Amino acid sequence: MTARILIIAGSDSGGGAGIQADIKTVTMLGGHAMTAITAITAQNTLGVQAVHAVPTAIVLAQIDSVARDIGVDAIKIGMIGSAETAAAVAERLAQPDLAQAAVVFDPVMIATSGSVLADADTIAAFNALLRRAMVATPNLPELDALGGVEAVLAHGCSLLVKGGHDEGETVTDRLYETGEGEVARWEAPRIDTLHTHGTGCTLASAIATGLAQGMPLEPAVARARDFVRLALMDAPGLGGGHGPMGQQAVRNDGLFTGPALNQITLPALDYAASVAFYKQMGLTQIVDSPDNGYARFEAINGVTLSIHVSPSRLREGLGEGMSDAAPDETGPPPTPPASGRGEEGATTYLESGALDAWTAYLARRGVRFEQMPTDEEWGWREARLTDPAGNRLCLYQAGEYRRYPPWRI
C-alpha cells in the first residue's frame, strides 16, 4: 500500500520550502502527500514579504478530512502558524485515528532568508508537539531556542541535530535518543551552493516518508540525507537569492530498498570515438578519465552509462585520444571495476538503498555471488554475479557518487 503522509505546514509561494517542498519530496520518494496548510506566505528566494495564518479551525478541518477518509501513516509538522494552532494540533494528533502515526516535527522558526516565522508564544507552544513527536529535526539556532539537546530529549522524542549552520567544510548531523545519548552520526563534505531554500522541510518530509514506508528511524534519516544532498546538487539555480532545491531531479538514484536499473558499462575499442558518439547521442559526459580508458555519461532521466577501453588495448595504444594532461585538483578517478573492461563485455548495474540486506536475502535463497558487498575505491559498495546466460551483473549502492563523484566534470 502506498505510504500516506500528512504534512502540516505553511505554503511557500516561491515553491522552495514549506508545503511545496514537502509534496515534491514525498512524491519523489514514492509516498502520497496530503496537506493541512497552516499559513499562506508571500515569499521568494529573497525573503518573506507577507504571512497570513490560517484559522485553527480550518487547519483542524483539513486534518479531519484526510484522516477520516484516506488514513495517515506518518505526519510531518513544519511551520505551525500560531500558538493556538500548535496546541490544537497536538491535541488532535493524540486522538485514536492518528495516535499510531509517526510524527516528524521540524520546529520552523526562521526561513533560510532570515525571516521570522514563529513568535515567542508559538515557540513556547512547541512543547506539546515535541511530546507527541517520534523525532524532532531542529537546526542549531532552533535547538538553542528549544533549550538544547537535553531539554528536547526530556519530552521523550528522538532528536536529529542538523549541522548545516555550523562552521567548517564538513557537515555533521547527530541522532540522539532519550536515555542513550548520541546513537548515530553522519558526516559529509559541505556542498557549496546558495540554493538551500527548503533543506529542513525536505529532510523532515523525507524522514516521514521513510517511516511511513516501514523504515526504522536511523535508515530513514540516512536515506533522507542522501535525498537532500542530491537535491542540493540538482538545484536549478532559480531566483536572485537562496534558490529552491532540485527535488524533481532526484530519481533513479537507488534510494529505495528494491533495485533501480540505472547504470550500464559498455566495452569500447577507441576512447575518443566512443566519447564523441555518446555525446552526439545527447548524453552529458560527467566523468572523463582517458588515462584509464573510462568515461561516464548521464541521461536526462538521471540514468548513467559508462564506456571502458580494456587495459590491454590502452597499453597497445589502440585507444586513440588518450590524454597525458595532469589531473585536476580532485585527483584522477580510481580505475573502474574490472567487469566493465572491454574484453569482458557489458555489465548491468542494479542499485539498492539496502544492498547488504538484499544480497543476504538472495544468498539465503541460493543466488551465488562472485563477490559479496565490498567497499570499492571509487566510492561504491558492490556485489558481483552472473545470470544463467553468463551476463555480468553488479548489485551496488553509491548514493551521490554515481552522478556526483568528486571527479565529476
N, C-alpha and C positions, 0 to 999 in steps of 0.2 A: 504494500500500500504506500502511496506517495506520502512522504512526511509533510505534516501540516504545521506551519509556523505562523503564529500570530505576532505581528510587530506592533508595538505600542510606542509611537514616536511622532516627532514633528515632520512636516513636509518641507522640503528644500526646493524652492522654485528653480534653482540652477541645476538640479539633478545630481549634485556632487555628494551630498550626505543625506542623513535622515531617511525617511521612508523610501525615497528613490534609490539610494544606495542599498538599502536593505532588500528591496524587491529584486534588484538586479543580482545581488549576491545569492539569495535563496534560490532564485530561478536557475542560475548557472550551476549551482551545486545540486540541482535535482529535486528541490523541495517545492511546495505550494505555499506562496506568500499571501497572508491575509493581513489586514491593517485596521488599527484603531488610531486615527490621527488625533494627536493631542494639541497641535498648534499648526497654524499656517504661517510660513515665513516668506518674506520677500528677500531673497539673497542671491548672490552670485559669487564668483571667485574672489571678489574684493572685500566682501563683508555682508552683514545682515542689515538690511535697510528698514525692515518692519516685521513685527511679530504680532499675530493675533491668536490668543489662546482659545481653543475650542472649549465650550462649556463642558463641565464634568459630566453632566447627564448624557450628552451626546457621545462622549468617549465611552462611557459605560454601555450605551446602546449599541455602539459598534462592536464591542466585545461580546455582548449578549447575542447579537445577531449571528456572528460566525460560530461561536462556541456551541450554541444550541442546535445548529444545523449541520455544519461541516465537521466540527470537532477540532481539537488542538492537541498537538504532541509536544510542542515547545513554544516558549514565549520569549521574545526579545524586547526589552524595555530600553528606550533611549530617552530623548528629550521628553519630559513628563508634563511640562506646561505650567503647573501651579501646585502649591502645597495641597490644596483641596483635592485635586485630581490624583496626586500621589497617594494620599490616604485612602481615597475611594477605590483606586485600582488595587492597592494592596489588600483591601478587604474583599474585593470581588475575586481576586485570584485564590483566596482561601476557600471558596465555595467548592462543593464536591465535583462539579463538572470540569474544574480547572486545577484541582488540588494536586493531581498527579503529573501535570505538565512541568517539564524542566524550565526554569526561568533563568535567563541570562540578563543581568542588569548592567547596562553601560551608563554610569551616572554622568550624563552630559551636563556640563556647566558652562563651558566656553567653546565657541566654534573655533575652527582652525584659523580663521581670520582674526580671532581675538575678541569677537563679540560675545557679551554675556548672555547666556541662555537659561540661567536659573538664579533666582534671587535667594537671599539667606533663608527665608521661610521654606522655600521649596527644598533647599539642600537639607534643612533640618528634618523635613518630612521623609527624606530618603531612608531613614532607619527602618520604617515599616516595609519598604521594598527590599532592603538588604536581608531582613528576617525571612522573607519569602523566597529569595533567590537561591539557586544552586551555586552560581558563581557570579561575582562582580568583576568588571573589567575596567577599572579606572586607569587613567594615565597618571603620571607623577603629581602634577598640580591638583588633580581631582582627589588623589589619595591623601594628600596633605589636608585638603578641605574636609575630608571624612574622618580625620583624626589619626591616620596612619594604619599600618598593617594590623596591629593587634586590635584596634578599635573596630575595623571591618570584620575580622575573624570572630570577634565577640558576638556577632549576630548569628553565627552558625553556618555561614556560607563559605564556599571556597573563594579564593581571591587570585586573580591574574593581574599582576602588576606589569603594565606595559612600559617599556624603557625608551620609547621613541623621543621623549622630551629630555632625556639625559644627554650628557656630553660624550664626545668620543666617536670613533669610527665604527664601533661595534654596538649593536643594539641588543640588549639583554632583556628578555621577558621572563618573569618568575611566577610559578604557580604555587600557592600556599593552601594548606588545608588546616582546619581548626584542630588544635591539639597535636599537629605533626610538623608545623612549620613549613619550610620550603620543600616541596616534593618533586619539582621538576623545573628545569630552566632551559631556555633556548637562546643561542647566540648566533648572530648573523651580521655580515657587513652592512653598514648603513647604506641605503640607496639614496644617491644624491639627486633629489628631484624636488621641485617646488610644488608638484601636483600631488598633494597629500590630503586633499579635502575628502573627508569621509572614511579615513582609515579606521577610526574607532567603531563607527557604525558597521562597516564592512566586517571587521573582525568579530564583533559580537554576534552579528547575524549569521556568519559562517559557523561559529561555535554552536549557536542554537540549532542550525540545520543539522550539524553532525549529531547532536544529542537527540534530535527528533528522529534521526535515522538509526538510532540504537547504538551509536558510538559511545564508549566511555569518555569521560571528560578530557583526560590527557591526550588521547589520539585526536579528539575533536579540536582541541586547541592547536595541535601540531598541524593538522590539515588547514585550519583556518589561517594560520600564519603563512603557510605556503601560498594560499589563495591571495592574501593581502599583498605579499611580496610580488607575485606575478602581476596583480592588478596595478601595482605601482610602476612596474617596469613597462606595462602596456598602456600607461596613461596617454590619452590622445593629445594632450597639450593645449587644452581649450582655455580661453579667458586670459585676463591680464594679471591674475593673482594666483592664489592657491587653487589650481585646477582640479577637476574631477579625476578619479582613477579610471582604469580600463577594465572593469569587471566583465564587460561583454566580450573581451578578447581572451579570457581565461577559459579555454575549452580544449579538450583532448590533451590535458596535462596530467592524466593519471592520478587524479585526486580521489578517485573512488576505489572501493575495495575490489571491484571487478576489473578485468583487463581493458585497457584502451589500446586500440591498434593505431599507433601514432608515429612510428618510425620504421624505416627500412633502409638497409645499406646495400648498395649495388656495386659489383666489381667494375673497375674501369681499366682501360688499357692506356689511355692518353689523358693525363690530368687536365691540361688546358682545354682540350677538345670537349671533355665531359662537362667541365665547369661552364664553358661557353654555351653548350647545348642546354643545360638545365636553367641557366639564366635566360636564354632565349625562350624557353617554355613558360616563363613568367614566375619562376620561383625566386625567392630572395635568398642570396647567399649570406649565411650567418657565421660560418667557420671557414677559414682559408688557411690550410696547412700544406703547402705544396711539398715541403721537405719530407713530410710523412705521407704524401700522396692522398691526403684526406680533405674532403670538403663537405659541409653540411648546408642544406637549404631548407627554407621554411615556406610552406604553402599558406594561402590566405586564411585557411581554417585552423592554422596552428600545427598541422601535422608536419613532420620533418622527414627529409630524405638525405642520405649521405652517399657519396661515392668514395671508393678507396682503391687506389692502384696498389698492386701487390708489391711487397718489399723487393722481390726478385726483379721485377720489371723496373723498379726505381734504380736498383743497382746496375742494371743493364743499360740504363739511360733511355729506356723506351717511353717513359712518361715525359712528354715534352712540356715545356713551360715551367720547369722546376725553378724555384727561386732560391738564391743564396742570400737574400736580404736578411738583415738582423731581425730577431723577434722584437715585438713591441714590448712596452713596459710590463705587460702582464705575463710575459714569457710565452714560449710556444706551447700549443696544446700537447698533452701526452699522446703517445702512439695509441691509436684507437684499437678496439678489440680485434683479435686475430680472425674471428669468424666473418669479418667484413672484408677480408683481403681478397684481391682479385682471383687468385687461383682456387679459392674455396667457395665461390658462388655467393648468392644473395643471402641476407639474414633479415628476418622479420622480427620486429620488436613489439612486445606486449607489455604495457606498463600498468602497475597496480600500486595504489597507495598503501597496501598491506601486503607487500611482497613476501615477507617471511612466512606469514600465516598462510598465504595462498600456496606457496611452494610446499610447505609442510603438509597441507591438505592433499595436494596432488601426489606427493611422495607416499603418503599413507595408503593411497588408492592405486599404487603400482606404477605411477609415472616414473621413468628412470631419467635422472639428470646426469649430465656430464660435469656440471658444476652447480653446487647449491649456492644460495645468495652470498656474494662476496663483494666487498667494497673495492672498487677499481680506482685507479689514479686519476681518471678523467671525471670523477665526481658521481658516477652512477653506481648503484648496487645491482649486481647482475647474477642471474642464474641461467644456465645454458642447457639445451637439449635439442633433439631432432624429432621430427614427426615420423610416422610409419613409412613415408616415402623418402626419408633422408633429408628433408628440407630443414634448414637450421633456424632455430628459434632462440630468442633471448627474452627472458622474463626479467623485468627490471623496475627500478624506482629511481627517478632522477630529480624530481621536484623542479626547481628553476634551472637546473643545469642542462636540460635538454634544449630549451630555446635560448637561455641566457647564461651560457658558461662564461667564466671570467675572460676567455679569449674571443668572445663574440665580436665580430666585425662591428 
